[in-house]
Amino acid sequence: ARSPGMLLYKDELAAWEARDDIKVHITVDGTDDPDWKYNVGFVPAITEKKAPQADADTYAIICGPPVMIKFTQPVLDKLGYGHDHIVMSLENRMKCGIGMCGRCNIGKEFVCKDGPVFTLAQLNATPREY
C-alpha cells in the first residue's frame, strides 16, 4: 500500500503474522507514523533484503500493481524461487468479472474466471501479453 491507512485486510494480515509457519513482510511506500513497525520502501528492494532463500516449502505471493510485480519477479528469480513457487494476483486486469468482455484474457485464460491468482509458471505458458 502507499500508506498504512490504505492497507486492506488488516485483521487477516495480523492473523498470518501471528502464525509460526508464515513470514509476512508488510510494506508501504511511505509513512509519517513514528509507530509504524513494518517496512517502508519499494517492494523489490524489501524483497531482496527480507525474503528467505527459496526451498521446496517456500512460496512468494505477490499482490500489487503490474509495475511492482514486474520488478519483484526478477528479485525472486535471483533468490532461487521456481516459477511454480511465485504466485501473483492479476486482479487489476478484470472488468466484467464473468468472462464476457474479453478485457482480462491472457491467451485462452480469463483472469476473472480462471484466476485471478496464477503462478509465474502458468503465465509463462501463455502468450507474452501481460
The first five atom37 places (N, CA, C, CB, O) and aatype in JSON, in Angstrom:
{
  "aatype": [0, 1, 15, 14, 7, 12, 10, 10, 18, 11, 3, 6, 10, 0, 0, 17, 6, 0, 1, 3, 3, 9, 11, 19, 8, 9, 16, 19, 3, 7, 16, 3, 3, 14, 3, 17, 11, 18, 2, 19, 7, 13, 19, 14, 0, 9, 16, 6, 11, 11, 0, 14, 5, 0, 3, 0, 3, 16, 18, 0, 9, 9, 4, 7, 14, 14, 19, 12, 9, 11, 13, 16, 5, 14, 19, 10, 3, 11, 10, 7, 18, 7, 8, 3, 8, 9, 19, 12, 15, 10, 6, 2, 1, 12, 11, 4, 7, 9, 7, 12, 4, 7, 1, 4, 2, 9, 7, 11, 6, 13, 19, 4, 11, 3, 7, 14, 19, 13, 16, 10, 0, 5, 10, 2, 0, 16, 14, 1, 6, 18],
  "atom_mask": [
    [1, 1, 1, 1, 1],
    [1, 1, 1, 1, 1],
    [1, 1, 1, 1, 1],
    [1, 1, 1, 1, 1],
    [1, 1, 1, 0, 1],
    [1, 1, 1, 1, 1],
    [1, 1, 1, 1, 1],
    [1, 1, 1, 1, 1],
    [1, 1, 1, 1, 1],
    [1, 1, 1, 1, 1],
    [1, 1, 1, 1, 1],
    [1, 1, 1, 1, 1],
    [1, 1, 1, 1, 1],
    [1, 1, 1, 1, 1],
    [1, 1, 1, 1, 1],
    [1, 1, 1, 1, 1],
    [1, 1, 1, 1, 1],
    [1, 1, 1, 1, 1],
    [1, 1, 1, 1, 1],
    [1, 1, 1, 1, 1],
    [1, 1, 1, 1, 1],
    [1, 1, 1, 1, 1],
    [1, 1, 1, 1, 1],
    [1, 1, 1, 1, 1],
    [1, 1, 1, 1, 1],
    [1, 1, 1, 1, 1],
    [1, 1, 1, 1, 1],
    [1, 1, 1, 1, 1],
    [1, 1, 1, 1, 1],
    [1, 1, 1, 0, 1],
    [1, 1, 1, 1, 1],
    [1, 1, 1, 1, 1],
    [1, 1, 1, 1, 1],
    [1, 1, 1, 1, 1],
    [1, 1, 1, 1, 1],
    [1, 1, 1, 1, 1],
    [1, 1, 1, 1, 1],
    [1, 1, 1, 1, 1],
    [1, 1, 1, 1, 1],
    [1, 1, 1, 1, 1],
    [1, 1, 1, 0, 1],
    [1, 1, 1, 1, 1],
    [1, 1, 1, 1, 1],
    [1, 1, 1, 1, 1],
    [1, 1, 1, 1, 1],
    [1, 1, 1, 1, 1],
    [1, 1, 1, 1, 1],
    [1, 1, 1, 1, 1],
    [1, 1, 1, 1, 1],
    [1, 1, 1, 1, 1],
    [1, 1, 1, 1, 1],
    [1, 1, 1, 1, 1],
    [1, 1, 1, 1, 1],
    [1, 1, 1, 1, 1],
    [1, 1, 1, 1, 1],
    [1, 1, 1, 1, 1],
    [1, 1, 1, 1, 1],
    [1, 1, 1, 1, 1],
    [1, 1, 1, 1, 1],
    [1, 1, 1, 1, 1],
    [1, 1, 1, 1, 1],
    [1, 1, 1, 1, 1],
    [1, 1, 1, 1, 1],
    [1, 1, 1, 0, 1],
    [1, 1, 1, 1, 1],
    [1, 1, 1, 1, 1],
    [1, 1, 1, 1, 1],
    [1, 1, 1, 1, 1],
    [1, 1, 1, 1, 1],
    [1, 1, 1, 1, 1],
    [1, 1, 1, 1, 1],
    [1, 1, 1, 1, 1],
    [1, 1, 1, 1, 1],
    [1, 1, 1, 1, 1],
    [1, 1, 1, 1, 1],
    [1, 1, 1, 1, 1],
    [1, 1, 1, 1, 1],
    [1, 1, 1, 1, 1],
    [1, 1, 1, 1, 1],
    [1, 1, 1, 0, 1],
    [1, 1, 1, 1, 1],
    [1, 1, 1, 0, 1],
    [1, 1, 1, 1, 1],
    [1, 1, 1, 1, 1],
    [1, 1, 1, 1, 1],
    [1, 1, 1, 1, 1],
    [1, 1, 1, 1, 1],
    [1, 1, 1, 1, 1],
    [1, 1, 1, 1, 1],
    [1, 1, 1, 1, 1],
    [1, 1, 1, 1, 1],
    [1, 1, 1, 1, 1],
    [1, 1, 1, 1, 1],
    [1, 1, 1, 1, 1],
    [1, 1, 1, 1, 1],
    [1, 1, 1, 1, 1],
    [1, 1, 1, 0, 1],
    [1, 1, 1, 1, 1],
    [1, 1, 1, 0, 1],
    [1, 1, 1, 1, 1],
    [1, 1, 1, 1, 1],
    [1, 1, 1, 0, 1],
    [1, 1, 1, 1, 1],
    [1, 1, 1, 1, 1],
    [1, 1, 1, 1, 1],
    [1, 1, 1, 1, 1],
    [1, 1, 1, 0, 1],
    [1, 1, 1, 1, 1],
    [1, 1, 1, 1, 1],
    [1, 1, 1, 1, 1],
    [1, 1, 1, 1, 1],
    [1, 1, 1, 1, 1],
    [1, 1, 1, 1, 1],
    [1, 1, 1, 1, 1],
    [1, 1, 1, 0, 1],
    [1, 1, 1, 1, 1],
    [1, 1, 1, 1, 1],
    [1, 1, 1, 1, 1],
    [1, 1, 1, 1, 1],
    [1, 1, 1, 1, 1],
    [1, 1, 1, 1, 1],
    [1, 1, 1, 1, 1],
    [1, 1, 1, 1, 1],
    [1, 1, 1, 1, 1],
    [1, 1, 1, 1, 1],
    [1, 1, 1, 1, 1],
    [1, 1, 1, 1, 1],
    [1, 1, 1, 1, 1],
    [1, 1, 1, 1, 1],
    [1, 1, 1, 1, 1]
  ],
  "atom_positions": [
    [[0.84, -1.18, 0.0], [0.0, 0.0, 0.0], [0.89, 1.24, 0.0], [-0.96, 0.0, 1.22], [2.06, 1.2, 0.37]],
    [[0.31, 2.32, -0.41], [1.08, 3.56, -0.4], [1.32, 4.07, 1.01], [0.37, 4.63, -1.21], [2.36, 4.67, 1.29]],
    [[0.36, 3.82, 1.89], [0.5, 4.28, 3.28], [-0.22, 3.29, 4.19], [-0.07, 5.72, 3.46], [-1.04, 2.5, 3.71]],
    [[0.07, 3.32, 5.49], [-0.61, 2.39, 6.41], [-2.13, 2.5, 6.36], [-0.13, 2.64, 7.82], [-2.82, 1.5, 6.51]],
    [[-2.64, 3.69, 6.16], [-4.08, 3.88, 6.12], [-4.74, 3.23, 4.91], [0.0, 0.0, 0.0], [-5.95, 3.01, 4.91]],
    [[-3.96, 2.92, 3.89], [-4.5, 2.31, 2.68], [-4.44, 0.78, 2.7], [-3.76, 2.83, 1.47], [-4.9, 0.14, 1.76]],
    [[-3.87, 0.2, 3.74], [-3.78, -1.27, 3.83], [-5.17, -1.88, 3.97], [-2.9, -1.69, 5.01], [-6.01, -1.39, 4.73]],
    [[-5.4, -2.94, 3.23], [-6.64, -3.7, 3.32], [-6.39, -4.99, 4.08], [-7.22, -3.98, 1.91], [-5.25, -5.43, 4.2]],
    [[-7.44, -5.6, 4.57], [-7.38, -6.91, 5.24], [-6.39, -6.91, 6.42], [-6.98, -7.98, 4.23], [-5.61, -7.85, 6.58]],
    [[-6.44, -5.87, 7.21], [-5.51, -5.77, 8.34], [-5.66, -6.92, 9.33], [-5.71, -4.44, 9.06], [-4.67, -7.41, 9.86]],
    [[-6.89, -7.35, 9.59], [-7.11, -8.46, 10.52], [-6.51, -9.75, 9.98], [-8.61, -8.65, 10.79], [-5.89, -10.52, 10.73]],
    [[-6.68, -10.0, 8.69], [-6.12, -11.2, 8.08], [-4.6, -11.17, 8.09], [-6.64, -11.37, 6.65], [-3.95, -12.18, 8.37]],
    [[-4.02, -10.01, 7.79], [-2.57, -9.88, 7.82], [-2.04, -10.12, 9.23], [-2.14, -8.48, 7.33], [-1.01, -10.78, 9.41]],
    [[-2.74, -9.6, 10.23], [-2.33, -9.81, 11.62], [-2.41, -11.29, 11.99], [-3.21, -8.98, 12.58], [-1.54, -11.8, 12.69]],
    [[-3.44, -11.98, 11.51], [-3.57, -13.42, 11.79], [-2.43, -14.2, 11.13], [-4.94, -13.94, 11.3], [-1.88, -15.11, 11.75]],
    [[-2.09, -13.87, 9.91], [-0.96, -14.54, 9.24], [0.33, -14.26, 9.97], [-0.85, -14.08, 7.77], [1.16, -15.16, 10.16]],
    [[0.51, -13.02, 10.38], [1.75, -12.64, 11.07], [1.91, -13.39, 12.4], [1.77, -11.13, 11.32], [3.03, -13.65, 12.83]],
    [[0.8, -13.73, 13.03], [0.84, -14.43, 14.32], [1.21, -15.91, 14.17], [-0.51, -14.32, 15.01], [1.57, -16.55, 15.16]],
    [[1.13, -16.43, 12.97], [1.45, -17.85, 12.75], [2.96, -18.07, 12.72], [0.82, -18.34, 11.42], [3.72, -17.2, 12.3]],
    [[3.37, -19.23, 13.19], [4.8, -19.58, 13.18], [5.28, -20.11, 11.83], [5.07, -20.61, 14.25], [6.47, -20.1, 11.55]],
    [[4.35, -20.57, 11.0], [4.74, -21.19, 9.74], [4.66, -20.25, 8.53], [3.88, -22.39, 9.49], [4.84, -20.68, 7.39]],
    [[4.39, -18.97, 8.78], [4.3, -17.99, 7.7], [5.09, -16.75, 8.11], [2.81, -17.62, 7.39], [5.0, -16.29, 9.25]],
    [[5.87, -16.21, 7.18], [6.54, -14.93, 7.4], [5.86, -13.9, 6.52], [8.08, -15.02, 7.09], [5.77, -14.07, 5.3]],
    [[5.39, -12.84, 7.14], [4.7, -11.77, 6.43], [5.57, -10.51, 6.52], [3.27, -11.51, 7.02], [6.01, -10.13, 7.6]],
    [[5.79, -9.89, 5.38], [6.56, -8.64, 5.35], [5.66, -7.56, 4.78], [7.88, -8.8, 4.49], [5.58, -7.37, 3.57]],
    [[4.98, -6.85, 5.67], [4.07, -5.78, 5.27], [4.92, -4.57, 4.9], [3.04, -5.44, 6.41], [5.84, -4.19, 5.63]],
    [[4.58, -3.97, 3.77], [5.38, -2.86, 3.26], [4.48, -1.76, 2.73], [6.33, -3.35, 2.15], [3.49, -2.02, 2.05]],
    [[4.84, -0.52, 3.06], [4.17, 0.64, 2.48], [5.22, 1.51, 1.79], [3.4, 1.46, 3.57], [6.41, 1.45, 2.12]],
    [[4.76, 2.31, 0.85], [5.69, 3.19, 0.13], [6.27, 4.26, 1.05], [5.0, 3.84, -1.05], [7.44, 4.62, 0.92]],
    [[5.45, 4.77, 1.96], [5.92, 5.81, 2.86], [4.96, 6.04, 3.99], [0.0, 0.0, 0.0], [3.78, 5.7, 3.9]],
    [[5.46, 6.63, 5.08], [4.62, 6.96, 6.22], [5.31, 8.0, 7.09], [4.29, 5.7, 7.04], [6.53, 8.07, 7.15]],
    [[4.49, 8.8, 7.74], [4.99, 9.74, 8.74], [4.7, 9.23, 10.15], [4.36, 11.13, 8.53], [5.01, 9.91, 11.13]],
    [[4.12, 8.06, 10.25], [3.73, 7.48, 11.53], [4.96, 6.95, 12.27], [2.69, 6.35, 11.33], [5.55, 5.97, 11.83]],
    [[5.34, 7.56, 13.38], [6.52, 7.09, 14.12], [6.31, 5.72, 14.77], [6.89, 8.1, 15.18], [7.28, 5.07, 15.16]],
    [[5.06, 5.28, 14.88], [4.77, 3.98, 15.5], [4.7, 2.84, 14.48], [3.46, 4.06, 16.25], [4.48, 1.69, 14.86]],
    [[4.88, 3.14, 13.2], [4.83, 2.11, 12.16], [5.99, 1.14, 12.36], [4.88, 2.73, 10.73], [7.15, 1.55, 12.35]],
    [[5.68, -0.15, 12.56], [6.72, -1.13, 12.89], [7.11, -2.03, 11.72], [6.25, -1.98, 14.03], [7.9, -2.96, 11.89]],
    [[6.57, -1.75, 10.55], [6.83, -2.61, 9.4], [7.76, -1.92, 8.4], [5.52, -3.01, 8.71], [8.37, -0.9, 8.71]],
    [[7.85, -2.47, 7.21], [8.76, -1.96, 6.19], [8.22, -0.71, 5.5], [9.02, -3.02, 5.15], [7.02, -0.53, 5.33]],
    [[9.16, 0.15, 5.12], [8.86, 1.32, 4.3], [9.82, 1.29, 3.12], [8.99, 2.67, 5.13], [11.03, 1.19, 3.3]],
    [[9.28, 1.36, 1.93], [10.11, 1.35, 0.73], [9.42, 0.62, -0.4], [0.0, 0.0, 0.0], [8.23, 0.31, -0.32]],
    [[10.17, 0.36, -1.44], [9.6, -0.31, -2.6], [9.78, -1.82, -2.47], [10.25, 0.2, -3.9], [10.81, -2.3, -2.0]],
    [[8.77, -2.55, -2.88], [8.71, -3.99, -2.67], [9.92, -4.75, -3.21], [7.46, -4.53, -3.3], [10.43, -5.62, -2.5]],
    [[10.41, -4.48, -4.42], [11.58, -5.24, -4.88], [12.79, -5.12, -3.95], [11.97, -4.79, -6.28], [13.47, -6.11, -3.69]],
    [[13.06, -3.92, -3.46], [14.2, -3.72, -2.55], [13.97, -4.42, -1.22], [14.44, -2.23, -2.32], [14.9, -5.02, -0.67]],
    [[12.76, -4.36, -0.7], [12.45, -5.04, 0.57], [12.54, -6.55, 0.37], [11.02, -4.63, 1.08], [13.05, -7.26, 1.23]],
    [[12.04, -7.04, -0.75], [12.1, -8.47, -1.05], [13.54, -8.96, -1.08], [11.41, -8.77, -2.39], [13.85, -10.02, -0.54]],
    [[14.4, -8.19, -1.71], [15.81, -8.59, -1.8], [16.45, -8.7, -0.42], [16.58, -7.59, -2.65], [17.32, -9.56, -0.21]],
    [[16.04, -7.85, 0.51], [16.61, -7.85, 1.86], [15.96, -8.89, 2.78], [16.48, -6.48, 2.48], [16.64, -9.5, 3.6]],
    [[14.65, -9.09, 2.64], [13.9, -9.85, 3.65], [13.48, -11.25, 3.24], [12.71, -9.09, 4.01], [13.29, -12.11, 4.11]],
    [[13.31, -11.5, 1.96], [12.79, -12.81, 1.53], [13.78, -13.91, 1.84], [12.45, -12.8, 0.03], [14.98, -13.74, 1.63]],
    [[13.29, -15.04, 2.33], [14.2, -16.17, 2.57], [14.66, -16.78, 1.25], [13.52, -17.24, 3.44], [14.0, -16.63, 0.22]],
    [[15.77, -17.47, 1.3], [16.2, -18.23, 0.12], [15.13, -19.28, -0.18], [17.6, -18.89, 0.35], [14.48, -19.8, 0.73]],
    [[14.97, -19.56, -1.42], [13.93, -20.5, -1.83], [14.27, -21.92, -1.42], [13.72, -20.43, -3.34], [15.44, -22.32, -1.41]],
    [[13.24, -22.67, -1.08], [13.36, -24.11, -0.89], [12.03, -24.74, -1.3], [13.73, -24.47, 0.61], [11.13, -24.03, -1.76]],
    [[11.9, -26.02, -1.14], [10.7, -26.72, -1.61], [9.42, -26.27, -0.92], [10.87, -28.2, -1.41], [8.34, -26.42, -1.48]],
    [[9.53, -25.71, 0.29], [8.35, -25.3, 1.04], [8.1, -23.8, 1.02], [8.48, -25.76, 2.46], [7.18, -23.32, 1.69]],
    [[8.88, -23.05, 0.26], [8.79, -21.59, 0.28], [8.1, -21.08, -0.97], [10.18, -20.97, 0.42], [8.48, -21.41, -2.09]],
    [[7.08, -20.25, -0.76], [6.36, -19.61, -1.85], [6.42, -18.11, -1.65], [4.89, -20.11, -1.93], [6.42, -17.63, -0.51]],
    [[6.45, -17.37, -2.73], [6.33, -15.92, -2.68], [4.97, -15.57, -3.27], [7.5, -15.2, -3.46], [4.63, -16.03, -4.37]],
    [[4.21, -14.78, -2.55], [2.88, -14.36, -3.0], [2.93, -12.86, -3.22], [1.76, -14.76, -1.97], [3.24, -12.1, -2.3]],
    [[2.64, -12.43, -4.44], [2.75, -11.03, -4.81], [1.38, -10.51, -5.2], [3.77, -10.84, -5.96], [0.7, -11.09, -6.05]],
    [[0.97, -9.41, -4.58], [-0.28, -8.76, -4.93], [-0.01, -7.27, -5.0], [-1.42, -9.09, -3.89], [0.39, -6.66, -4.02]],
    [[-0.24, -6.69, -6.15], [0.03, -5.27, -6.32], [-0.07, -4.88, -7.78], [0.0, 0.0, 0.0], [-0.49, -5.68, -8.62]],
    [[0.3, -3.66, -8.08], [0.2, -3.18, -9.45], [1.2, -3.89, -10.37], [0.43, -1.67, -9.51], [2.22, -4.4, -9.9]],
    [[0.91, -3.94, -11.66], [1.79, -4.64, -12.6], [3.25, -4.21, -12.53], [1.3, -4.44, -13.99], [4.14, -5.05, -12.65]],
    [[3.52, -2.93, -12.35], [4.91, -2.47, -12.32], [5.65, -3.07, -11.12], [4.97, -0.94, -12.26], [6.83, -3.4, -11.23]],
    [[4.97, -3.21, -9.99], [5.6, -3.82, -8.81], [5.87, -5.3, -9.06], [4.7, -3.64, -7.56], [6.94, -5.8, -8.72]],
    [[4.9, -5.99, -9.65], [5.09, -7.4, -9.97], [6.25, -7.57, -10.95], [3.79, -8.01, -10.57], [7.09, -8.45, -10.78]],
    [[6.3, -6.72, -11.96], [7.34, -6.79, -12.99], [8.74, -6.69, -12.39], [7.14, -5.69, -14.02], [9.65, -7.41, -12.81]],
    [[8.93, -5.81, -11.41], [10.26, -5.6, -10.85], [10.57, -6.51, -9.66], [10.41, -4.17, -10.43], [11.73, -6.65, -9.27]],
    [[9.55, -7.13, -9.07], [9.78, -8.06, -7.96], [10.13, -9.45, -8.47], [8.53, -8.13, -7.07], [10.94, -10.14, -7.85]],
    [[9.56, -9.87, -9.57], [9.8, -11.21, -10.1], [11.28, -11.49, -10.36], [9.01, -11.41, -11.37], [11.74, -12.58, -10.01]],
    [[12.06, -10.58, -10.96], [13.49, -10.88, -11.16], [14.26, -11.03, -9.84], [14.12, -9.78, -11.98], [15.23, -11.78, -9.78]],
    [[13.83, -10.33, -8.81], [14.47, -10.47, -7.49], [14.23, -11.88, -6.97], [13.91, -9.41, -6.48], [15.15, -12.51, -6.44]],
    [[13.02, -12.38, -7.13], [12.71, -13.74, -6.68], [13.46, -14.78, -7.51], [11.2, -14.0, -6.76], [13.89, -15.8, -6.98]],
    [[13.62, -14.51, -8.8], [14.46, -15.39, -9.64], [15.88, -15.45, -9.08], [14.49, -14.88, -11.12], [16.46, -16.53, -8.95]],
    [[16.41, -14.3, -8.74], [17.78, -14.21, -8.21], [17.92, -14.98, -6.9], [18.17, -12.73, -7.99], [18.98, -15.55, -6.62]],
    [[16.85, -15.0, -6.1], [16.87, -15.72, -4.82], [16.61, -17.22, -5.0], [15.83, -15.13, -3.88], [16.64, -17.97, -4.02]],
    [[16.36, -17.65, -6.22], [16.21, -19.08, -6.49], [14.79, -19.62, -6.46], [0.0, 0.0, 0.0], [14.6, -20.83, -6.42]],
    [[13.79, -18.75, -6.46], [12.41, -19.21, -6.45], [12.04, -19.8, -7.81], [11.44, -18.06, -6.08], [12.26, -19.16, -8.84]],
    [[11.49, -21.01, -7.8], [10.99, -21.6, -9.03], [9.74, -20.88, -9.48], [0.0, 0.0, 0.0], [9.01, -20.33, -8.65]],
    [[9.5, -20.86, -10.76], [8.35, -20.14, -11.27], [7.02, -20.75, -10.82], [8.4, -20.09, -12.77], [5.99, -20.09, -10.89]],
    [[7.04, -21.99, -10.37], [5.83, -22.58, -9.8], [5.66, -22.2, -8.33], [5.86, -24.1, -9.94], [4.65, -22.54, -7.72]],
    [[6.63, -21.5, -7.75], [6.56, -21.05, -6.36], [6.43, -19.53, -6.25], [7.79, -21.5, -5.6], [6.5, -18.98, -5.15]],
    [[6.24, -18.87, -7.38], [5.96, -17.43, -7.39], [4.5, -17.29, -7.79], [6.91, -16.63, -8.38], [4.12, -17.59, -8.92]],
    [[3.68, -16.84, -6.84], [2.24, -16.75, -7.03], [1.86, -15.27, -7.05], [1.46, -17.53, -5.9], [2.29, -14.51, -6.18]],
    [[1.07, -14.88, -8.03], [0.71, -13.47, -8.13], [-0.75, -13.29, -8.47], [1.58, -12.78, -9.16], [-1.38, -14.14, -9.1]],
    [[-1.28, -12.16, -8.06], [-2.66, -11.8, -8.33], [-2.7, -10.79, -9.46], [-3.35, -11.24, -7.06], [-1.97, -9.8, -9.44]],
    [[-3.55, -11.03, -10.45], [-3.68, -10.14, -11.6], [-5.04, -9.45, -11.6], [-3.48, -10.91, -12.91], [-5.61, -9.2, -12.66]],
    [[-5.56, -9.16, -10.44], [-6.91, -8.62, -10.32], [-7.13, -7.33, -11.08], [-7.23, -8.41, -8.88], [-8.26, -7.02, -11.46]],
    [[-6.09, -6.56, -11.3], [-6.26, -5.28, -11.98], [-6.75, -5.43, -13.41], [-4.96, -4.53, -11.97], [-7.25, -4.47, -13.99]],
    [[-6.61, -6.61, -14.0], [-6.98, -6.8, -15.4], [-8.48, -7.08, -15.59], [-6.18, -7.94, -15.98], [-8.95, -7.12, -16.73]],
    [[-9.23, -7.27, -14.53], [-10.64, -7.64, -14.68], [-11.52, -6.42, -14.9], [-11.11, -8.42, -13.46], [-11.25, -5.33, -14.4]],
    [[-12.59, -6.64, -15.66], [-13.57, -5.59, -15.84], [-14.97, -6.12, -15.53], [-13.51, -5.03, -17.28], [-15.59, -5.69, -14.56]],
    [[-15.48, -7.05, -16.35], [-16.86, -7.52, -16.14], [-16.95, -8.58, -15.05], [-17.41, -8.08, -17.45], [-17.97, -8.67, -14.36]],
    [[-15.91, -9.38, -14.89], [-15.9, -10.4, -13.85], [-16.56, -11.72, -14.22], [0.0, 0.0, 0.0], [-16.59, -12.64, -13.4]],
    [[-17.1, -11.83, -15.44], [-17.78, -13.07, -15.84], [-17.27, -13.63, -17.17], [-19.27, -12.82, -15.94], [-17.88, -14.54, -17.72]],
    [[-16.19, -13.1, -17.69], [-15.59, -13.63, -18.92], [-16.28, -13.22, -20.2], [0.0, 0.0, 0.0], [-16.07, -13.86, -21.23]],
    [[-17.08, -12.18, -20.17], [-17.82, -11.76, -21.36], [-17.13, -10.63, -22.14], [-19.2, -11.32, -20.97], [-17.24, -10.58, -23.36]],
    [[-16.44, -9.74, -21.46], [-15.92, -8.56, -22.14], [-14.59, -8.83, -22.85], [-15.74, -7.42, -21.15], [-14.23, -8.1, -23.78]],
    [[-13.87, -9.85, -22.43], [-12.59, -10.17, -23.05], [-11.43, -9.29, -22.62], [0.0, 0.0, 0.0], [-10.32, -9.45, -23.11]],
    [[-11.67, -8.37, -21.71], [-10.61, -7.46, -21.27], [-9.51, -8.19, -20.52], [-11.2, -6.37, -20.38], [-8.35, -7.8, -20.6]],
    [[-9.86, -9.22, -19.79], [-8.89, -9.85, -18.9], [-8.23, -11.1, -19.46], [-9.55, -10.18, -17.62], [-7.46, -11.76, -18.76]],
    [[-8.52, -11.45, -20.71], [-7.93, -12.7, -21.19], [-6.44, -12.55, -21.45], [-8.64, -13.15, -22.47], [-5.95, -11.53, -21.93]],
    [[-5.73, -13.63, -21.11], [-4.31, -13.77, -21.41], [-4.23, -15.1, -22.16], [-3.37, -13.73, -20.09], [-4.28, -16.17, -21.54]],
    [[-4.1, -15.03, -23.47], [-4.21, -16.25, -24.25], [-5.61, -16.81, -24.1], [0.0, 0.0, 0.0], [-6.59, -16.09, -24.3]],
    [[-5.72, -18.09, -23.74], [-7.04, -18.7, -23.55], [-7.54, -18.58, -22.12], [-6.99, -20.16, -23.96], [-8.66, -18.99, -21.82]],
    [[-6.73, -18.05, -21.24], [-7.11, -17.9, -19.83], [-7.84, -16.58, -19.6], [-5.86, -17.99, -18.92], [-7.47, -15.55, -20.17]],
    [[-8.88, -16.62, -18.77], [-9.58, -15.41, -18.36], [-9.23, -15.17, -16.9], [-11.13, -15.53, -18.57], [-9.47, -16.02, -16.04]],
    [[-8.67, -14.0, -16.61], [-8.27, -13.69, -15.24], [-9.48, -13.76, -14.32], [-7.61, -12.29, -15.16], [-9.37, -14.25, -13.19]],
    [[-10.63, -13.28, -14.78], [-11.81, -13.24, -13.92], [-12.39, -14.62, -13.64], [-12.88, -12.38, -14.54], [-12.99, -14.83, -12.59]],
    [[-12.22, -15.57, -14.54], [-12.78, -16.91, -14.36], [-11.74, -17.95, -13.97], [-13.48, -17.34, -15.62], [-12.01, -18.81, -13.14]],
    [[-10.56, -17.88, -14.56], [-9.51, -18.87, -14.32], [-8.55, -18.44, -13.22], [-8.73, -19.14, -15.59], [-7.76, -19.26, -12.72]],
    [[-8.59, -17.2, -12.84], [-7.71, -16.64, -11.82], [-8.54, -16.06, -10.71], [0.0, 0.0, 0.0], [-9.57, -16.64, -10.36]],
    [[-8.15, -14.98, -10.15], [-7.12, -14.03, -10.59], [-5.71, -14.4, -10.14], [-7.45, -12.67, -10.09], [-4.75, -13.68, -10.43]],
    [[-5.58, -15.51, -9.43], [-4.27, -15.9, -8.91], [-3.64, -16.93, -9.84], [-4.38, -16.46, -7.46], [-4.26, -17.95, -10.17]],
    [[-2.41, -16.66, -10.25], [-1.67, -17.54, -11.15], [-0.24, -17.68, -10.65], [-1.7, -17.0, -12.61], [0.28, -16.78, -9.99]],
    [[0.38, -18.8, -10.97], [1.82, -18.91, -10.73], [2.53, -18.3, -11.93], [2.26, -20.41, -10.49], [1.96, -18.17, -13.01]],
    [[3.78, -17.94, -11.73], [4.56, -17.42, -12.85], [4.73, -18.49, -13.92], [5.95, -16.93, -12.36], [4.77, -18.17, -15.11]],
    [[4.81, -19.76, -13.52], [4.91, -20.85, -14.5], [3.67, -20.87, -15.4], [5.07, -22.21, -13.78], [3.79, -21.07, -16.61]],
    [[2.49, -20.67, -14.83], [1.27, -20.63, -15.63], [1.31, -19.46, -16.61], [0.03, -20.53, -14.72], [0.95, -19.61, -17.78]],
    [[1.74, -18.3, -16.13], [1.78, -17.13, -17.0], [2.83, -17.28, -18.1], [2.07, -15.88, -16.19], [2.62, -16.82, -19.22]],
    [[3.94, -17.92, -17.78], [4.98, -18.12, -18.79], [4.51, -19.04, -19.92], [6.23, -18.71, -18.15], [5.06, -19.0, -21.02]],
    [[3.48, -19.85, -19.65], [2.95, -20.76, -20.67], [1.92, -20.07, -21.57], [2.32, -21.97, -20.0], [1.41, -20.69, -22.51]],
    [[1.62, -18.8, -21.3], [0.66, -18.05, -22.1], [1.4, -17.07, -23.0], [-0.36, -17.3, -21.2], [2.59, -16.81, -22.79]],
    [[0.72, -16.51, -24.01], [1.37, -15.5, -24.85], [1.85, -14.32, -24.0], [0.41, -15.0, -25.94], [1.25, -14.0, -22.98]],
    [[2.92, -13.68, -24.41], [3.54, -12.58, -23.66], [2.71, -11.3, -23.78], [4.97, -12.33, -24.15], [3.16, -10.32, -24.37]],
    [[1.51, -11.32, -23.22], [0.63, -10.16, -23.28], [0.64, -9.38, -21.98], [-0.78, -10.58, -23.61], [0.34, -8.19, -21.98]],
    [[0.99, -10.03, -20.88], [0.9, -9.34, -19.59], [2.21, -8.69, -19.27], [0.51, -10.31, -18.47], [2.35, -8.06, -18.22]]
  ]
}
